[in-house]
């Protein structure tokens, strides 16, 4: 295509003509369309808002902004987006340069799904625990401070050691033993008396206030009852006692003794009564041998 200038108009010729050069043909309509398509392809696509983005094209330039939902957890601060933080009693989330965090002591019991232990609100004391008989606490215990439960010992019968409770040395006295709880078996033969707290053969010598007893009486042809001082008699052997008259062993019967050769024995509460069926003759020598509790 060429440009021709005339007196009153400019017209386009089919080709440009340059001095000393060949003219260039004017591009066809198809070539113009191809050029336009190429140029259009180089331009960026139009913007469209995605999720959370809105574009306002009503003015010039277009405005791109965030589309916040109703009651959003985000907010604008000095044209910048930040997380919205609500401050309230009972527990708050705080933010700083490092991000969101829960401050110390910021969560109250009301914010916990389970805020009690055994029916007691967290942070409250437990019901007071006091020591009963045989136990000791420095003060009623309510969980606020640590305490040691101790055992109270009555008198000197029991003692404590690193291994536990034990019977104190020399701790069992007469007051700790019931009447008749010590049998002859426990003194000597190694058997166990189920009614006693004493092991076999542990009561010997001076540990048991029992002494062999020998006592002499003289018959007067009138007296049938002879009393041996002592509280009790151990069973075993001939019921724990022997009675001789003029050197001959007499027969002990449970009741109704007959003549001078039979007798009964009974504890009257403070002594032993020997009762013959008939009064020994005047001058008869009667010996009592036995083990008595003094």
C-alpha positions in Angstrom: 0.0 0.0 0.0 1.2 3.5 -0.8 0.2 6.9 0.3 -0.4 9.5 -2.4 -0.7 13.2 -1.6 -2.8 15.4 -3.9 -3.8 18.9 -3.6 -6.9 18.3 -1.5 -6.7 14.7 -0.2 -4.5 11.8 0.8 -5.2 8.4 -0.8 -3.8 5.0 -0.3 -2.2 3.3 -3.2 -1.8 -0.4 -3.6 1.9 -0.2 -2.5 4.4 2.0 -0.9 7.0 3.3 -3.3 10.3 4.4 -2.0 13.1 5.9 -4.0 15.4 3.3 -5.3 13.3 0.5 -3.6 10.7 -2.0 -4.5 7.2 -1.3 -3.1 5.7 -3.5 -0.3 2.3 -5.0 -0.9 -0.5 -4.0 1.4 -1.3 -7.0 3.9 -4.5 -8.8 3.2 -7.6 -8.9 5.5 -6.6 -12.3 6.7 -3.2 -11.0 7.7 -4.8 -8.2 9.7 -7.0 -10.8 11.5 -4.0 -13.0 12.4 -2.0 -10.0 13.7 -5.0 -9.0 15.9 -5.3 -12.5 17.3 -1.7 -12.6 18.2 -1.8 -9.3 19.9 -4.9 -10.3 21.8 -3.3 -13.5 23.0 -0.5 -11.4 24.6 -2.9 -9.5 26.8 -3.7 -10.9 30.3 -7.1 -12.6 30.8 -9.8 -10.7 32.7 -9.9 -11.2 36.5 -12.8 -13.1 38.2 -13.3 -13.4 41.9 -12.7 -16.9 43.5 -13.8 -18.1 47.0 -13.6 -15.2 49.4 -12.6 -12.7 46.7 -15.0 -10.1 45.2 -14.1 -7.8 42.3 -15.9 -4.4 41.8 -15.6 -3.4 38.2 -18.0 -0.5 38.4 -15.2 2.1 38.6 -11.8 2.6 37.2 -9.6 0.9 38.3 -11.4 -2.3 39.3 -11.3 -3.0 43.1 -10.4 -6.5 44.5 -11.5 -7.1 48.1 -12.1 -9.9 50.6 -15.6 -11.2 51.0 -16.1 -11.7 54.8 -18.9 -14.0 56.0 -21.5 -13.0 58.6 -19.9 -13.0 62.1 -16.4 -13.5 60.7 -13.3 -14.6 62.7 -11.2 -12.1 60.7 -11.2 -8.3 60.8 -9.4 -5.4 59.1 -6.9 -3.4 61.2 -5.2 -0.4 59.4 -6.2 -1.9 56.0 -4.6 -5.3 57.0 -6.3 -8.6 57.8 -5.9 -10.2 61.2 -7.6 -12.8 63.3 -10.4 -11.4 65.5 -9.8 -12.2 69.2 -12.6 -12.0 71.8 -11.8 -11.2 75.4 -14.1 -12.5 78.0 -14.2 -13.7 81.6 -13.5 -17.4 82.1 -10.8 -17.8 79.5 -9.2 -15.8 76.7 -7.1 -16.5 73.6 -4.3 -13.9 73.2 -2.2 -13.0 70.2 1.3 -11.5 69.9 4.0 -11.4 67.2 4.4 -15.1 67.3 0.7 -15.9 66.8 -2.2 -17.0 68.9 -1.8 -18.5 72.4 -3.6 -19.1 75.7 -2.2 -17.1 78.5 -1.3 -18.6 81.8 -4.3 -19.1 84.2 -6.6 -17.9 81.4 -8.9 -20.9 81.4 -11.4 -21.1 84.3 -13.3 -24.1 85.5 -16.4 -23.0 83.6 -14.6 -23.6 80.3 -13.9 -27.3 81.1 -16.3 -30.0 80.2 -15.4 -31.8 83.5 -14.4 -29.4 86.2 -14.7 -31.5 89.3 -13.0 -34.4 91.0 -15.1 -36.6 93.2 -17.7 -33.9 93.2 -15.3 -31.1 94.2 -14.6 -28.2 91.9 -11.0 -27.9 90.7 -9.1 -25.5 92.9 -11.2 -26.2 96.0 -10.1 -28.2 99.1 -11.3 -31.8 99.7 -13.4 -32.6 102.7 -11.3 -32.7 105.8 -9.9 -36.1 106.7 -9.3 -36.7 110.4 -7.5 -39.6 112.1 -9.6 -42.2 113.9 -8.6 -44.4 116.8 -5.1 -45.7 116.5 -4.1 -43.3 113.8 -2.5 -39.8 114.0 -2.4 -36.8 111.7 -0.7 -33.5 112.5 -3.9 -31.7 111.5 -7.2 -32.6 109.6 -6.2 -33.4 106.1 -8.0 -31.6 103.2 -5.5 -32.1 100.4 -3.8 -28.7 100.6 -0.6 -30.0 102.1 1.1 -33.3 102.3 0.9 -35.2 105.6 2.0 -38.5 106.9 -0.4 -40.9 108.6 1.1 -42.4 111.7 0.0 -45.1 114.2 -0.6 -44.3 117.8 0.9 -46.9 120.1 -0.9 -47.6 123.4 1.6 -48.0 126.3 4.6 -50.1 125.5 3.1 -53.4 124.2 3.6 -52.5 120.5 6.5 -50.8 118.8 7.3 -49.5 115.3 10.2 -50.3 113.1 11.3 -49.8 109.5 9.7 -53.2 108.7 6.3 -52.4 110.4 4.6 -53.0 113.7 6.0 -55.4 116.1 5.5 -56.5 119.7 7.9 -54.5 121.8 10.6 -56.3 123.7 9.2 -57.1 127.2 6.0 -55.6 126.0 3.6 -58.3 127.0 2.9 -58.1 130.7 0.3 -59.8 132.9 -2.3 -57.2 131.9 -2.1 -58.3 128.3 -2.8 -62.0 129.1 -6.2 -63.3 129.9 -6.8 -65.8 132.7 -5.8 -69.4 131.9 -4.5 -68.4 128.4 -1.1 -70.1 129.0 -1.1 -73.9 129.0 1.4 -76.4 130.1 2.0 -77.2 126.4 3.2 -73.7 125.8 5.5 -73.9 128.6 7.2 -77.1 127.6 6.0 -79.5 125.0 5.9 -77.3 121.8 2.2 -77.5 121.1 0.1 -74.5 120.1 -2.8 -73.4 122.2 -5.4 -71.9 119.8 -6.8 -69.8 122.5 -3.5 -68.1 123.3 -1.4 -65.4 121.5 1.8 -67.1 122.7 3.9 -69.4 120.6 5.1 -72.8 121.8 7.5 -73.1 124.7 8.1 -69.4 124.9 7.1 -69.0 128.5 10.0 -70.3 130.6 11.9 -69.6 133.7 11.4 -66.1 135.1 9.1 -65.1 132.2 6.2 -66.9 133.8 5.3 -66.4 137.4 4.8 -70.1 138.1 6.6 -72.0 140.8 6.8 -75.6 141.9 4.9 -75.9 145.1 5.4 -78.3 148.0 3.4 -78.0 151.2 3.2 -80.3 154.2 0.1 -80.9 156.4 -0.5 -83.0 159.5 -3.7 -85.0 160.0 -5.7 -84.5 163.2 -8.5 -87.1 162.7 -10.9 -84.1 162.3 -9.8 -81.9 159.4 -10.9 -83.0 155.9 -10.0 -79.8 153.9 -6.4 -78.7 153.5 -5.7 -75.4 151.7 -2.7 -74.8 149.5 -1.9 -71.1 149.1 -1.9 -70.1 145.4 -4.2 -68.8 142.7 -4.3 -71.5 140.1 -2.9 -74.9 139.1 -1.6 -75.9 135.7 -3.2 -78.8 134.1 -1.1 -81.7 132.9 0.3 -84.9 134.5 -1.9 -85.7 137.5 -3.8 -82.5 136.9 -0.7 -80.6 137.8 -0.6 -81.7 141.4 0.2 -84.8 143.5 -1.0 -85.5 147.1 0.8 -88.1 149.3 -0.3 -89.4 152.7 2.4 -91.1 154.7 4.4 -91.5 151.5 1.6 -93.1 149.5 0.1 -91.3 146.4 -3.5 -90.5 147.0 -6.2 -90.8 144.3 -7.8 -87.6 143.0 -11.4 -88.0 142.0 -13.8 -85.5 140.3 -16.3 -85.6 143.2 -17.5 -87.5 146.3 -14.1 -88.8 147.5 -14.2 -92.0 149.6 -12.2 -92.6 152.8 -8.7 -91.2 153.5 -7.2 -92.3 150.2 -9.3 -90.2 147.8 -9.6 -86.4 147.5 -10.9 -83.7 145.3 -9.1 -80.4 144.4 -10.8 -77.1 143.7 -9.7 -73.5 143.2 -11.5 -71.3 145.6 -10.4 -68.1 143.9 -7.3 -67.5 146.0 -6.0 -70.9 146.9 -6.4 -74.7 146.2 -8.6 -76.7 148.5 -7.8 -80.4 149.0 -10.8 -82.3 150.4 -10.5 -85.9 151.6 -13.4 -88.3 151.9 -12.5 -89.0 155.6 -10.3 -86.9 157.8 -6.7 -88.2 157.8 -5.7 -89.8 161.2 -3.9 -87.9 163.8 -0.2 -87.7 162.9 -0.7 -88.6 159.2 1.9 -86.7 157.1 0.3 -85.2 154.0 2.5 -83.7 151.2 1.2 -81.6 148.3 3.4 -81.3 145.2 2.3 -79.1 142.2 2.8 -76.1 139.9 1.0 -73.1 141.2 0.5 -69.6 139.8 1.5 -67.2 142.5 
